[in-house]
Amino acid sequence: MIAEPVPPPAPPGGRGRQIAIAFAILVAVIVVYVLSLIAVHLLAKSGPRLPAIDMSQFQKEDTVVQLRVEELKTVANRLSVNVLVSPKESLIDQDSRVLTTDTAVRLYPETDLGDQLYPKGKAVAQVATTIVAHGDPGNWPFDTYTTDEISGLVFTGGYRDKVWARMEATGSIDGWDVNVTRVHDAEDTENPSSLDDVIITLHRSKGTLIFDLGICLILIALPVLALWVAIPVALGRTSFLPPMTTWYGTMLFAIVPLRNILPGSPPYGSWIDQAIVLWVLIGLVGAMALFLVGWWRQRDRRSPKKG
């Protein structure tokens, strides 16, 4: 009976060194994770919400239309806003704080829902509508959306009287930096130097861009790892392991879920699909093909010869 060879004893301090390396790796991962959380938290503050509107700065006879931004639909190029009119004091009953006359607000350029109506005897309330925001969603995540010059015309007394209102914008949209630019109201002949109209511009916040970059790096890493394993197998330098085929299949089916969790849901066919997603799929399929080529070659060498 032949005795099995006894493995050489482990070098002194070898196990302690392995524990130290494992502990160092664990600490490094925790530090990187904490630093990433701090960085995302700080970058998320780079785009604060628009300041609240201070109505005390206006005169009693000023008519103000407030726009509260709520949601941006990038593919449809529509900005959802809530419209609230603050008419001059003479149109408000001082006891009940309700309108003393029918009031309507017409935004220019005209919105999808037409005039916003505020009936007589009711307190003014927000009315939802949508505004066109020009931009190319295919440029995700570097897409920017800008409205036309927004002005408001307020009708009172059953459309008998009208006055140009001062536009004000407030609110915020998660993942977007919202900027407001004031422009001159060219049709306000009584006060041509006024800055009554606004232009709203939206672009993605830095925190969102960093998250997008992280997902893109993960997508690129998948075919790199797959080729790193498949090429040695195809060249015959490494033995073929059958369970690895399920790993390739899992990576292949993980592409679509990873692509769909990108913030803002870029439209299919945008540059991210053409520049990254498509090539990631090609790389994974190529790696799987190389892996199967290695299996076929090793299968031929191991199959018994006839005769």
C-alpha positions in Angstrom: 0.0 0.0 0.0 1.5 3.3 -1.1 1.2 6.1 1.3 -0.2 9.4 0.1 2.3 12.2 -0.1 2.1 14.6 2.8 1.7 18.2 1.8 4.5 20.5 2.9 3.8 22.5 6.0 2.6 26.0 5.6 5.2 28.7 6.0 5.2 30.3 9.5 3.0 33.3 9.6 1.3 32.4 6.3 -2.3 32.1 7.8 -1.8 35.4 9.7 -0.7 37.1 6.5 -3.8 35.9 4.7 -6.1 37.1 7.5 -4.3 40.5 7.4 -4.8 40.8 3.6 -8.4 39.8 3.8 -9.0 42.4 6.6 -7.2 45.1 4.6 -9.4 44.4 1.6 -12.5 44.5 3.7 -11.5 47.9 5.2 -10.7 49.3 1.8 -14.1 48.3 0.4 -15.8 49.9 3.4 -13.8 53.1 3.0 -14.5 53.3 -0.7 -18.2 52.7 0.0 -18.4 55.4 2.7 -16.6 57.9 0.5 -18.9 57.2 -2.4 -21.9 57.9 -0.2 -20.4 61.2 1.0 -19.6 62.2 -2.6 -23.1 61.4 -3.9 -24.6 63.3 -1.0 -22.5 66.4 -1.6 -23.1 66.3 -5.3 -26.9 65.9 -4.9 -26.8 69.4 -3.3 -25.3 71.0 -6.4 -28.7 71.6 -7.9 -31.0 73.1 -5.2 -34.7 73.6 -5.7 -35.9 77.0 -7.0 -36.5 79.5 -4.2 -40.0 80.0 -2.9 -41.8 83.1 -4.3 -41.9 86.0 -1.9 -45.2 87.7 -2.6 -44.5 90.6 -0.3 -42.1 92.1 -2.8 -45.0 92.9 -5.2 -47.4 95.7 -5.1 -51.1 95.2 -4.3 -52.1 95.9 -7.9 -49.6 93.5 -9.4 -50.8 90.3 -11.1 -48.5 87.4 -10.6 -48.7 83.9 -12.2 -46.7 81.2 -10.4 -45.4 78.2 -12.2 -44.4 75.2 -10.0 -42.4 72.7 -12.0 -43.4 69.1 -11.2 -42.2 66.6 -13.8 -40.2 66.4 -17.1 -41.2 63.9 -19.7 -38.1 63.8 -21.8 -39.4 61.6 -24.7 -42.5 63.6 -25.1 -40.7 66.9 -24.6 -43.2 68.1 -22.0 -42.7 69.9 -18.7 -45.6 69.4 -16.2 -46.3 72.5 -14.1 -48.9 73.7 -11.7 -50.3 77.2 -12.5 -51.4 79.5 -9.7 -52.6 83.1 -10.3 -52.3 85.8 -7.7 -54.5 88.6 -9.0 -54.5 92.1 -7.8 -56.1 92.9 -4.5 -59.1 94.6 -6.0 -60.2 91.2 -7.5 -60.1 89.4 -4.1 -62.8 89.6 -1.5 -60.9 90.7 1.6 -63.2 88.8 4.0 -63.5 85.4 2.3 -60.4 85.6 0.1 -62.3 84.4 -3.0 -62.4 85.8 -6.5 -64.9 88.6 -7.2 -64.9 87.8 -10.9 -64.2 85.0 -13.3 -60.5 84.8 -14.0 -58.6 82.9 -16.7 -54.8 82.6 -17.4 -53.5 82.1 -20.9 -49.9 81.1 -21.2 -47.7 81.8 -24.2 -46.7 79.7 -26.0 -50.1 78.1 -25.5 -50.2 75.0 -23.4 -51.8 71.6 -24.3 -54.8 72.3 -22.0 -55.6 75.8 -23.1 -56.7 78.5 -20.6 -56.5 77.8 -16.9 -59.9 78.9 -15.4 -60.5 80.2 -11.9 -64.3 80.8 -11.3 -65.9 83.6 -9.4 -66.6 82.9 -5.7 -63.9 80.3 -5.4 -60.4 80.6 -3.9 -57.6 80.4 -6.3 -56.0 77.0 -6.6 -53.3 75.4 -8.6 -54.2 74.1 -12.1 -52.0 71.5 -13.8 -50.9 71.8 -17.4 -47.9 71.0 -19.6 -45.4 73.2 -21.4 -43.3 72.2 -24.4 -39.6 71.8 -23.4 -37.3 71.5 -26.4 -34.5 69.0 -26.2 -33.1 65.8 -27.7 -33.7 62.8 -25.4 -31.3 60.8 -27.6 -28.4 62.8 -26.1 -28.9 61.1 -22.7 -27.4 61.7 -20.1 -26.2 65.0 -21.5 -29.6 66.1 -22.7 -30.8 69.6 -21.9 -34.4 70.9 -22.2 -35.4 74.6 -22.7 -38.8 76.1 -22.9 -39.7 79.0 -25.1 -40.2 82.4 -23.5 -43.1 82.0 -21.2 -45.5 84.9 -20.7 -49.0 85.0 -19.1 -52.1 87.0 -20.0 -54.7 87.2 -17.3 -58.4 87.7 -18.3 -61.0 89.0 -15.9 -64.7 89.8 -16.0 -65.5 87.2 -18.6 -62.6 88.0 -20.9 -63.5 91.7 -21.0 -60.3 92.9 -19.3 -56.8 91.6 -19.7 -53.4 92.3 -18.3 -50.0 90.9 -18.8 -48.8 89.2 -15.6 -45.4 88.8 -14.1 -44.2 85.2 -14.3 -42.5 83.4 -11.4 -41.2 79.9 -11.3 -40.5 77.6 -8.3 -40.3 74.0 -7.4 -37.8 71.2 -8.2 -37.6 67.9 -10.1 -35.6 65.0 -8.7 -32.4 64.4 -10.7 -32.6 67.7 -12.6 -31.0 71.1 -12.1 -33.7 73.8 -12.9 -32.6 77.3 -14.0 -34.8 80.3 -14.7 -33.8 83.1 -16.9 -35.8 86.4 -16.8 -36.4 88.2 -20.1 -38.2 91.4 -21.2 -41.8 91.3 -22.0 -41.9 92.8 -25.4 -45.7 93.2 -25.4 -45.8 95.1 -22.1 -46.0 98.5 -23.7 -46.7 100.2 -20.4 -43.5 99.0 -18.8 -41.1 98.0 -21.6 -38.1 97.7 -19.2 -39.8 95.0 -17.1 -38.5 91.4 -16.8 -41.9 89.7 -16.6 -41.3 86.6 -18.8 -39.2 83.6 -18.0 -37.3 80.8 -19.8 -36.9 77.5 -17.9 -33.9 75.3 -18.6 -33.3 71.8 -17.2 -30.2 69.6 -17.3 -29.3 66.5 -15.3 -27.7 66.9 -11.9 -24.1 65.8 -11.2 -25.2 63.1 -8.8 -27.4 61.5 -11.6 -24.5 61.7 -14.1 -22.1 59.9 -11.7 -24.7 57.1 -11.2 -25.1 56.8 -15.0 -21.3 56.6 -15.4 -21.2 53.8 -12.7 -23.8 51.7 -14.6 -21.9 52.3 -17.9 -18.6 51.1 -16.3 -20.4 47.9 -15.0 -21.8 47.2 -18.5 -18.3 47.6 -20.0 -16.7 45.4 -17.3 -19.0 42.4 -18.2 -17.6 41.6 -21.7 -14.0 42.4 -20.4 -14.3 39.7 -17.7 -16.0 37.3 -20.1 -13.2 37.6 -22.7 -10.6 37.4 -20.0 -11.9 34.0 -19.0 -12.8 32.8 -22.6 -9.6 33.6 -24.4 -7.3 31.2 -22.4 -9.9 28.4 -22.8 -10.0 28.9 -26.5 -6.2 28.8 -26.7 -6.1 25.7 -24.7 -4.2 27.2 -21.8 -7.0 26.6 -19.3 -9.4 23.6 -18.9 -13.0 24.0 -19.9 -15.4 24.2 -16.9 -19.0 23.4 -17.9 -20.6 25.4 -15.0 -19.1 28.6 -16.6 -21.6 28.4 -19.4 -24.4 29.4 -17.0 -22.3 32.4 -15.9 -22.1 33.6 -19.5 -25.9 33.2 -19.9 -26.5 35.1 -16.7 -24.3 38.0 -17.8 -26.0 38.1 -21.2 -29.5 38.4 -19.6 -28.3 41.0 -17.1 -27.7 43.6 -19.8 -31.3 44.7 -20.3 -32.1 45.1 -16.6 -29.0 47.1 -16.1 -29.8 49.3 -19.1 -33.4 49.9 -17.9 -32.4 51.2 -14.4 -30.5 54.1 -15.9 -32.0 57.3 -14.5 -34.3 59.0 -17.0 -34.9 55.8 -19.0 -33.1 56.9 -22.2 -35.2 56.0 -25.4 -34.2 52.8 -27.2 -31.8 53.5 -30.0 -30.1 56.4 -28.4 -26.3 56.8 -28.5 -25.9 54.8 -25.2 -27.4 51.8 -27.0 -25.2 52.3 -30.1 -22.0 53.1 -28.3 -22.1 50.8 -25.3 -25.1 48.4 -25.0 -24.8 46.9 -28.5 -21.0 46.4 -28.2 -21.4 44.9 -24.7 -23.8 42.3 -26.2 -21.4 41.7 -29.1 -18.5 41.2 -26.6 -20.5 38.8 -24.5 -21.6 36.7 -27.4 -18.1 36.7 -28.8 -16.7 35.6 -25.4 -19.3 32.8 -25.3 -18.4 31.7 -28.8 -14.7 31.6 -27.8 -15.5 29.6 -24.7 -17.4 27.0 -26.8 -14.6 26.8 -29.3 -12.3 25.9 -26.4 -14.7 23.3 -25.3 -14.9 21.8 -28.8 -11.1 21.6 -29.1 -10.7 20.0 -25.7 -13.5 17.6 -26.4 -11.8 16.4 -29.6 -8.5 15.8 -27.7 -10.2 13.9 -24.9 -12.5 11.7 -27.1 -11.2 8.2 -27.6 -9.8 7.3 -31.0 -11.4 4.5 -33.0 -9.5 1.4 -33.9 
